[in-house]
Amino acid sequence: MATLLQVAQRLGDLTVAKAPKKTGNLKSKLRSANTGRKILSGMNSAQAEKAIIEDLKSGTYTFEMQVEVAPQGAEYGKFWNDPATDKSRTKHRPEFNFADQAYLDPGFQAMFNEYIDTLTDKVAASIAKAIDKELK
C-alpha cells in the first residue's frame, strides 16, 4: 500500500514524464518543483492524513495536491500545459495538457484509488474507536 507522499511523488514523476521534450530546462524545473512534499504543500503523509481526518471531524472534507506546471525559471510551461492558441491546432499534440495527462494516467488513478480506500478504512476505524469510547 502506498502512502500519500508516494502517491504525490508518483503524480510529480508522471508530470515530468508527460511534459514535452526539447523545451529547454522545463523537465528539470518541473522535477525540482514537483516533489511529493511540495505537491502536498510541505506536509508528509502522516501530517496530511491527520489534517484530512480533522477536517472530517468538523464536517468538511478537503484534499489538495498542487502540481506546478510553470515553475520559476520555466514559466513557459504554462503554455505547454494549457496553450492559449486555437485548440483545433493543438488537440492532437500529446505534449499539451501534460499535468492533466499525469493525473488521468491509469497507473496513477489506480494508486490514488487504492490510497483513498485505505484512508477510508482508517477514517472508519477512527470513527469506530470514538464511538466505542463514548459507549464505555
Backbone bond lengths (Angstrom), bond angles and torsions (degrees), N, CA, C in turn:
res aa  C-N    CA-C-N  psi(-1)  N-CA   C-N-CA  omega(-1)  CA-C   N-CA-C  phi
1 M - - - 1.446 - - 1.526 108.94 -
2 A 1.295 115.60 131.62 1.460 121.43 -179.07 1.524 110.60 -83.49
3 T 1.315 115.36 148.05 1.463 120.47 174.21 1.526 108.13 -84.53
4 L 1.310 115.69 167.58 1.459 120.46 178.15 1.528 110.39 -61.64
5 L 1.318 116.83 -38.06 1.458 120.54 178.95 1.533 110.53 -63.18
6 Q 1.323 117.17 -39.68 1.462 120.67 177.47 1.529 111.40 -67.17
7 V 1.316 117.07 -37.55 1.469 121.17 176.84 1.525 109.28 -63.45
8 A 1.326 116.62 -46.00 1.468 120.82 179.51 1.527 110.52 -63.51
9 Q 1.326 117.48 -40.78 1.458 120.77 178.99 1.523 110.84 -63.96
10 R 1.317 116.73 -38.11 1.469 120.72 177.83 1.526 110.38 -63.03
11 L 1.322 117.18 -40.07 1.461 120.98 177.00 1.525 109.92 -62.51
12 G 1.317 117.00 -43.62 1.467 120.62 177.90 1.519 111.89 -62.41
13 D 1.330 116.82 -43.95 1.463 120.81 179.46 1.529 111.33 -62.56
14 L 1.330 116.32 -42.01 1.465 120.01 178.98 1.523 111.64 -67.73
15 T 1.319 116.90 -35.06 1.466 120.05 177.27 1.518 109.91 -60.99
16 V 1.319 116.43 -43.76 1.471 120.63 177.82 1.528 110.30 -65.44
17 A 1.326 116.87 -44.61 1.463 120.84 -178.10 1.526 112.34 -63.32
18 K 1.324 117.19 -35.43 1.465 121.15 -176.93 1.528 112.50 -85.59
19 A 1.328 117.36 -11.68 1.467 120.68 179.65 1.533 109.46 -67.47
20 P 1.328 116.81 153.39 1.466 119.91 -177.71 1.524 112.35 -66.60
21 K 1.321 114.99 151.20 1.458 121.35 176.70 1.523 109.12 -89.05
22 K 1.289 116.48 165.31 1.466 123.05 176.61 1.522 112.05 55.87
23 T 1.319 116.12 46.75 1.473 120.75 178.73 1.519 109.87 -124.50
24 G 1.311 116.29 42.40 1.463 119.31 179.87 1.510 110.42 71.88
25 N 1.316 116.12 -128.58 1.469 121.33 -175.30 1.527 113.44 -101.66
26 L 1.322 118.54 19.67 1.464 121.12 -175.61 1.527 112.06 -58.39
27 K 1.324 117.86 -48.68 1.471 119.79 -176.99 1.524 111.86 -62.82
28 S 1.331 117.77 -42.27 1.475 118.65 -179.44 1.527 110.94 -67.82
29 K 1.311 117.62 -37.13 1.473 120.60 177.78 1.528 110.49 -68.53
30 L 1.326 117.05 -40.06 1.462 120.16 177.35 1.531 110.55 -63.16
31 R 1.331 116.40 -40.41 1.464 120.98 -179.17 1.536 110.72 -61.08
32 S 1.324 117.00 -42.70 1.463 119.05 -178.80 1.531 112.37 -77.81
33 A 1.324 117.79 -25.58 1.468 120.83 -178.88 1.523 113.17 -86.20
34 N 1.325 117.50 -17.72 1.469 120.53 -173.56 1.526 112.24 -119.57
35 T 1.313 116.08 53.98 1.458 119.89 171.71 1.528 107.64 -79.44
36 G 1.304 116.73 164.25 1.462 120.09 -179.20 1.513 113.33 -55.22
37 R 1.340 116.76 -46.12 1.474 119.96 -179.19 1.519 112.39 -65.65
38 K 1.325 117.23 -39.02 1.467 119.46 179.81 1.525 110.69 -66.99
39 I 1.316 117.42 -36.91 1.463 120.68 177.79 1.526 110.24 -65.75
40 L 1.340 116.96 -32.17 1.468 121.72 178.54 1.534 112.09 -92.33
41 S 1.303 117.69 21.77 1.466 123.96 178.15 1.529 112.04 59.03
42 G 1.334 116.11 39.18 1.465 120.72 174.98 1.513 115.23 86.11
43 M 1.321 118.61 1.54 1.469 121.19 -178.73 1.527 110.47 -94.03
44 N 1.336 114.85 156.05 1.455 118.55 169.74 1.528 108.06 -94.58
45 S 1.324 117.23 -179.30 1.475 120.54 -175.52 1.522 112.35 -59.37
46 A 1.327 116.66 -46.94 1.468 120.41 -176.97 1.526 111.05 -63.22
47 Q 1.326 117.30 -42.88 1.463 120.45 179.68 1.529 110.95 -64.13
48 A 1.328 116.62 -42.77 1.462 120.29 -179.25 1.527 110.93 -66.10
49 E 1.336 117.22 -42.42 1.466 120.01 178.63 1.521 111.08 -64.45
50 K 1.309 116.58 -40.85 1.469 120.22 178.65 1.530 109.90 -61.67
51 A 1.319 117.07 -42.70 1.470 120.83 178.96 1.528 110.78 -62.69
52 I 1.327 117.11 -40.67 1.465 120.77 179.54 1.529 110.38 -63.81
53 I 1.333 116.67 -45.85 1.473 120.87 -179.23 1.525 110.74 -65.43
54 E 1.320 118.06 -39.67 1.466 121.25 176.43 1.523 110.86 -62.83
55 D 1.340 117.09 -40.28 1.463 120.67 177.18 1.521 110.67 -61.70
56 L 1.324 115.90 -41.27 1.464 119.45 -179.73 1.529 111.21 -64.40
57 K 1.318 117.11 -35.99 1.470 120.44 178.70 1.521 111.34 -63.45
58 S 1.323 116.46 -30.94 1.465 119.67 -179.68 1.533 111.83 -89.75
59 G 1.316 117.21 2.35 1.455 120.30 175.90 1.511 115.01 92.68
60 T 1.311 117.79 5.15 1.459 120.42 177.89 1.516 109.18 -118.99
61 Y 1.303 115.16 166.08 1.453 119.66 178.87 1.516 108.37 -142.21
62 T 1.300 116.19 120.35 1.461 120.21 176.01 1.516 108.93 -130.46
63 F 1.293 115.06 141.08 1.451 121.49 178.64 1.513 106.09 -147.97
64 E 1.299 117.43 116.76 1.447 119.53 -173.64 1.512 111.62 -136.24
65 M 1.317 115.19 131.12 1.454 122.80 171.51 1.520 106.14 -123.75
66 Q 1.312 116.57 126.83 1.461 120.13 -177.55 1.524 109.80 -110.66
67 V 1.323 115.45 113.09 1.453 121.63 177.29 1.521 108.00 -99.04
68 E 1.307 116.57 129.38 1.459 122.43 179.59 1.521 108.76 -89.58
69 V 1.331 117.80 121.14 1.462 120.80 179.98 1.525 111.96 -103.72
70 A 1.317 117.15 -14.42 1.458 121.30 -179.75 1.533 109.16 -134.58
71 P 1.344 116.40 68.15 1.465 118.81 -177.73 1.523 112.20 -66.96
72 Q 1.309 115.57 161.10 1.464 120.97 179.70 1.523 109.37 -56.59
73 G 1.310 116.03 130.46 1.455 121.46 -177.69 1.516 112.88 93.95
74 A 1.318 117.25 -10.56 1.471 122.01 178.30 1.525 108.86 -144.62
75 E 1.317 115.50 48.27 1.459 120.71 -176.53 1.525 112.61 -62.18
76 Y 1.328 116.46 -22.39 1.460 120.73 179.31 1.533 111.89 -65.49
77 G 1.326 118.31 -10.28 1.460 121.42 176.37 1.518 111.43 -58.87
78 K 1.333 116.51 -27.28 1.468 120.12 178.49 1.535 110.43 -60.41
79 F 1.334 116.63 -40.04 1.460 119.37 178.09 1.519 111.17 -63.22
80 W 1.325 116.78 -42.61 1.465 119.92 -178.51 1.517 111.18 -68.21
81 N 1.316 117.53 -30.57 1.458 118.79 -179.96 1.523 111.98 -80.74
82 D 1.319 117.12 -37.34 1.458 120.24 -178.93 1.524 108.73 -146.08
83 P 1.329 116.81 83.65 1.464 119.45 -175.83 1.514 112.34 -65.77
84 A 1.327 115.05 141.55 1.461 120.67 -179.78 1.527 111.10 -87.63
85 T 1.325 116.51 -1.23 1.461 119.65 -179.17 1.518 110.26 -77.71
86 D 1.300 115.37 178.34 1.460 122.23 178.57 1.525 108.94 -57.98
87 K 1.323 117.19 120.41 1.465 121.94 -176.33 1.521 112.59 -61.03
88 S 1.327 118.80 -27.60 1.461 120.08 -179.34 1.528 111.16 -66.20
89 R 1.341 117.73 -25.79 1.462 121.14 178.95 1.531 111.58 -81.30
90 T 1.313 117.72 -16.20 1.463 120.13 -173.19 1.519 114.43 -115.56
91 K 1.321 118.71 -5.66 1.462 119.85 -171.17 1.526 114.03 -66.71
92 H 1.309 118.69 -21.53 1.453 120.50 -179.31 1.533 112.08 -103.24
93 R 1.311 117.72 12.55 1.464 121.70 178.09 1.518 108.02 -95.33
94 P 1.325 118.66 114.46 1.463 120.91 -176.83 1.525 113.75 -67.14
95 E 1.338 118.21 -15.70 1.457 120.23 -178.20 1.527 112.85 -74.55
96 F 1.326 116.36 -24.13 1.452 119.28 -176.23 1.524 110.77 -75.91
97 N 1.316 115.71 152.33 1.465 122.64 178.88 1.534 112.43 57.96
98 F 1.324 115.81 43.71 1.464 120.21 -175.53 1.520 112.93 -66.23
99 A 1.322 119.06 -31.27 1.470 120.35 178.17 1.528 110.74 -69.11
100 D 1.319 116.77 -40.90 1.468 120.22 176.08 1.521 110.76 -63.56
101 Q 1.330 115.81 -41.48 1.464 119.70 178.69 1.527 110.47 -61.59
102 A 1.316 117.08 -39.46 1.471 120.77 179.14 1.522 110.14 -63.84
103 Y 1.334 116.91 -45.90 1.460 120.82 -179.33 1.526 111.60 -64.93
104 L 1.316 116.91 -37.81 1.465 121.18 -177.01 1.528 113.45 -84.73
105 D 1.315 117.54 -2.56 1.456 121.75 178.87 1.527 109.98 -56.40
106 P 1.339 118.41 128.86 1.468 120.52 -177.59 1.531 113.79 -57.34
107 G 1.319 117.23 -37.07 1.463 120.35 178.41 1.521 111.75 -64.83
108 F 1.340 116.28 -41.70 1.460 119.54 177.65 1.521 110.47 -67.09
109 Q 1.324 117.14 -43.74 1.459 120.57 -179.17 1.527 111.36 -60.51
110 A 1.336 117.04 -40.23 1.463 120.53 178.36 1.527 110.35 -64.55
111 M 1.334 116.77 -43.72 1.465 121.31 179.18 1.532 110.56 -63.71
112 F 1.329 116.53 -43.36 1.456 121.97 -179.71 1.528 110.88 -64.80
113 N 1.327 116.81 -44.68 1.469 120.60 179.45 1.525 111.68 -64.14
114 E 1.329 117.17 -38.02 1.464 120.67 176.66 1.531 110.10 -62.99
115 Y 1.330 115.26 -41.93 1.465 118.86 177.74 1.530 110.86 -63.39
116 I 1.322 117.53 -44.34 1.472 121.27 -179.76 1.530 110.09 -61.19
117 D 1.324 117.47 -40.26 1.468 120.46 177.06 1.527 110.74 -61.84
118 T 1.315 116.67 -42.90 1.465 121.10 178.58 1.527 110.52 -65.31
119 L 1.320 116.79 -41.99 1.460 120.90 178.50 1.525 110.34 -63.41
120 T 1.310 117.03 -40.04 1.464 121.31 177.67 1.523 110.59 -59.57
121 D 1.329 116.29 -42.76 1.469 120.48 177.09 1.531 111.07 -62.13
122 K 1.338 116.75 -40.86 1.469 120.55 179.49 1.527 111.05 -65.29
123 V 1.331 116.02 -41.71 1.469 120.11 178.98 1.524 109.98 -64.68
124 A 1.328 117.01 -43.49 1.464 120.82 178.80 1.527 110.54 -61.61
125 A 1.323 117.39 -41.41 1.465 120.93 178.03 1.527 110.70 -64.55
126 S 1.319 116.63 -38.99 1.466 120.91 178.70 1.529 110.85 -64.55
127 I 1.318 116.40 -41.75 1.466 121.09 178.97 1.524 110.14 -67.06
128 A 1.324 117.08 -43.59 1.470 121.00 178.94 1.521 110.51 -61.30
129 K 1.318 116.72 -40.19 1.464 121.44 178.87 1.530 110.16 -63.57
130 A 1.323 116.98 -42.42 1.467 120.66 179.04 1.522 111.26 -65.84
131 I 1.331 116.86 -38.79 1.477 119.94 178.15 1.514 110.23 -66.65
132 D 1.325 117.99 -44.53 1.465 122.00 178.22 1.531 110.19 -59.04
133 K 1.306 116.83 -40.04 1.464 121.07 -179.68 1.527 111.24 -64.78
134 E 1.315 115.58 -39.04 1.463 120.56 179.75 1.539 111.85 -70.27
135 L 1.312 116.33 -34.39 1.462 120.55 -177.97 1.522 112.77 -76.35
136 K 1.295 118.41 -18.31 1.474 120.80 -178.80 1.505 111.79 -83.38
